[in-house]
Amino acid sequence: MTAGSQVQDDRTGSIYVAPSLSAALDALADYGPAGAPFAGGTWIMRSPIRHEPLRPHYVAIGKIPELSAIRIGKDAIEIGAAVTHAALAAALAGLPEFAVLAAAAGSSANPAVRALATIGGNLSALDFYAADCMPALLCLDAAVEIASRDASERMSLADFLKRRSTFQPGRLLTRIIVPRTERKTAHARLPLRKSGDYPVAIVSLSVNVDTASHVQAVRIAIGSVEQTPRRWGRLEAALLGAVLDPARVADIAAELAAEFTGRDSVEVPAWYRVSVLPSLVRRAAATALAN
Ligand SMILES: Cc1cc2nc3c(=O)[nH]c(=O)nc-3n(C[C@H](O)[C@H](O)[C@H](O)COP(=O)(O)OP(=O)(O)OC[C@H]3O[C@@H](n4cnc5c(N)ncnc54)[C@H](O)[C@@H]3O)c2cc1C
């Protein structure tokens, strides 16, 4: 293992603070199934509450320069996996095409959690069904890079979602790549009571409209309703070519919403997650038009 600081923690075993990406990948490969990345730690710290065992070893990735960088290029933005929600929201302020992602990162959880929780952790926490950045990045057609000691692979976020539970130990999400294009975007979420709660349902919208507000292209992603976030293809198809009228969009969403099977939980019954979708879609459309 390359030099870096090793901290012994009575509850978690060891935490190795990796000084570089190669050191982190080496450590993860050496630990195998006994190790895992440690980013903001906001999901890991709640493992005991979820009755999940902690790993004997963690590899902290927060001090690796390239994982904490955001590069805003002409054709795409690249976001290091260890960028915090707060840093991401601040970096994207003033870029309307990324309003959906700035809102997702800037409205999730609460300020203390946003200062620690990373975008890579948000996408990698298995069994976390209410990740705000997930639908936002799905509607932006994002790709991710996954690295191991021996290789690096780029895949669409949709493929990552299908494959992430099958990755062998030693894999690290390193970067998120989001193409740049002219579009209007918005993120609408319904927390149970107020800020700080996990959202009941999330609608992320990206739309291109012509000068008469006719929809030229649209991507709508739904989060927190089912276990896995996904695009709402039938709603997208129904909106193409028509004027983006928030009330009409909500009516169509109400007609199509039965295709979702809401997830049950102690906080919210399954049917409620589905029933709020039309109003969230309406809000997302209105916000996108105003952005
Ligand atoms: C009170 C509270 C409220 C919250 N509310 C919301 C909310 O409304 N919306 C929302 O989206 N989030 C919310 N969160 C945050 C969310 O629950 C996760 O905690 C967070 O997104 C995970 O990021 P992290 O950097 O802390 O990850 P960690 O806790 O460090 O890691 C999470 C998991 O991902 C793995 N991992 C981390 N980084 C990588 C990587 N780069 N590559 C591969 N695997 C990796 C870890 O090994 C671990 O299994 C909330 C958290 C709290 C505590």
The ligand as an SDF file (V2000), in Angstrom:
LIG
                    3D

 53 58  0  0  0  0  0  0  0  0999 V2000
  -30.0320   13.1810    7.6770 C   0  0  0  0  0  0  0  0  0  0  0  0
  -29.6660   12.9260    6.2350 C   0  0  0  0  0  0  0  0  0  0  0  0
  -30.5350   13.3390    5.2500 C   0  0  0  0  0  0  0  0  0  0  0  0
  -30.2130   13.1150    3.9100 C   0  0  0  0  0  0  0  0  0  0  0  0
  -31.0830   13.5400    2.9390 N   0  0  0  0  0  0  0  0  0  0  0  0
  -30.7640   13.3360    1.6350 C   0  0  0  0  0  0  0  0  0  0  0  0
  -31.6350   13.7750    0.6040 C   0  0  0  0  0  0  0  0  0  0  0  0
  -32.7010   14.3540    0.8330 O   0  0  0  0  0  0  0  0  0  0  0  0
  -31.2630   13.5460   -0.6760 N   0  0  0  0  0  0  0  0  0  0  0  0
  -30.0720   12.9370   -0.9960 C   0  0  0  0  0  0  0  0  0  0  0  0
  -29.7940   12.7480   -2.1660 O   0  0  0  0  0  0  0  0  0  0  0  0
  -29.2320   12.5400   -0.0400 N   0  0  0  0  0  0  0  0  0  0  0  0
  -29.5340   12.7230    1.2520 C   0  0  0  0  0  0  0  0  0  0  0  0
  -28.6630   12.3330    2.2290 N   0  0  0  0  0  0  0  0  0  0  0  0
  -27.3280   11.8550    1.8250 C   0  0  0  0  0  0  0  0  0  0  0  0
  -27.3630   10.4050    1.4410 C   0  0  0  0  0  0  0  0  0  0  0  0
  -28.1130    9.7390    2.3590 O   0  0  0  0  0  0  0  0  0  0  0  0
  -26.0150    9.7640    1.4160 C   0  0  0  0  0  0  0  0  0  0  0  0
  -25.6430    9.8020    2.7750 O   0  0  0  0  0  0  0  0  0  0  0  0
  -24.9230   10.4530    0.6200 C   0  0  0  0  0  0  0  0  0  0  0  0
  -25.3290   10.8810   -0.6180 O   0  0  0  0  0  0  0  0  0  0  0  0
  -23.7540    9.5230    0.4590 C   0  0  0  0  0  0  0  0  0  0  0  0
  -22.6090   10.2920    0.1760 O   0  0  0  0  0  0  0  0  0  0  0  0
  -21.3210   10.1520    1.0630 P   0  0  0  0  0  0  0  0  0  0  0  0
  -20.2500   10.8810    0.3460 O   0  0  0  0  0  0  0  0  0  0  0  0
  -21.5590   10.5430    2.4640 O   0  0  0  0  0  0  0  0  0  0  0  0
  -21.0520    8.5820    0.9490 O   0  0  0  0  0  0  0  0  0  0  0  0
  -20.4230    7.4920    2.0000 P   0  0  0  0  0  0  0  0  0  0  0  0
  -21.2960    7.4430    3.1970 O   0  0  0  0  0  0  0  0  0  0  0  0
  -18.9880    7.8720    2.1990 O   0  0  0  0  0  0  0  0  0  0  0  0
  -20.5290    6.2320    1.1050 O   0  0  0  0  0  0  0  0  0  0  0  0
  -21.7810    5.6870    0.7140 C   0  0  0  0  0  0  0  0  0  0  0  0
  -21.5590    4.3440   -0.0010 C   0  0  0  0  0  0  0  0  0  0  0  0
  -20.9900    4.5610   -1.2850 O   0  0  0  0  0  0  0  0  0  0  0  0
  -19.6870    3.9840   -1.3910 C   0  0  0  0  0  0  0  0  0  0  0  0
  -18.8750    4.9820   -2.1010 N   0  0  0  0  0  0  0  0  0  0  0  0
  -18.6810    6.2800   -1.7580 C   0  0  0  0  0  0  0  0  0  0  0  0
  -17.9830    6.9130   -2.7110 N   0  0  0  0  0  0  0  0  0  0  0  0
  -17.7300    5.9930   -3.6730 C   0  0  0  0  0  0  0  0  0  0  0  0
  -17.0530    6.0420   -4.9280 C   0  0  0  0  0  0  0  0  0  0  0  0
  -16.4940    7.1760   -5.3800 N   0  0  0  0  0  0  0  0  0  0  0  0
  -16.9770    4.9100   -5.6680 N   0  0  0  0  0  0  0  0  0  0  0  0
  -17.5460    3.7540   -5.2300 C   0  0  0  0  0  0  0  0  0  0  0  0
  -18.2060    3.6420   -4.0610 N   0  0  0  0  0  0  0  0  0  0  0  0
  -18.2970    4.7650   -3.2950 C   0  0  0  0  0  0  0  0  0  0  0  0
  -19.2350    3.7120    0.0400 C   0  0  0  0  0  0  0  0  0  0  0  0
  -18.3350    2.6320    0.1230 O   0  0  0  0  0  0  0  0  0  0  0  0
  -20.5740    3.4140    0.7130 C   0  0  0  0  0  0  0  0  0  0  0  0
  -20.9610    2.1080    0.4360 O   0  0  0  0  0  0  0  0  0  0  0  0
  -28.9780   12.5000    3.5710 C   0  0  0  0  0  0  0  0  0  0  0  0
  -28.1140   12.0770    4.5730 C   0  0  0  0  0  0  0  0  0  0  0  0
  -28.4460   12.2750    5.8970 C   0  0  0  0  0  0  0  0  0  0  0  0
  -27.4820   11.7970    6.9440 C   0  0  0  0  0  0  0  0  0  0  0  0
  1  2  1  0
  2  3  1  0
  2 52  2  0
  3  4  2  0
  4  5  1  0
  4 50  1  0
  5  6  2  0
  6  7  1  0
  6 13  1  0
  7  8  2  0
  7  9  1  0
  9 10  1  0
 10 11  2  0
 10 12  1  0
 12 13  2  0
 13 14  1  0
 14 15  1  0
 14 50  1  0
 15 16  1  0
 16 17  1  0
 16 18  1  0
 18 19  1  0
 18 20  1  0
 20 21  1  0
 20 22  1  0
 22 23  1  0
 23 24  1  0
 24 25  2  0
 24 26  1  0
 24 27  1  0
 27 28  1  0
 28 29  2  0
 28 30  1  0
 28 31  1  0
 31 32  1  0
 32 33  1  0
 33 34  1  0
 33 48  1  0
 34 35  1  0
 35 36  1  0
 35 46  1  0
 36 37  1  0
 36 45  1  0
 37 38  2  0
 38 39  1  0
 39 40  1  0
 39 45  2  0
 40 41  1  0
 40 42  2  0
 42 43  1  0
 43 44  2  0
 44 45  1  0
 46 47  1  0
 46 48  1  0
 48 49  1  0
 50 51  2  0
 51 52  1  0
 52 53  1  0
M  END
$$$$
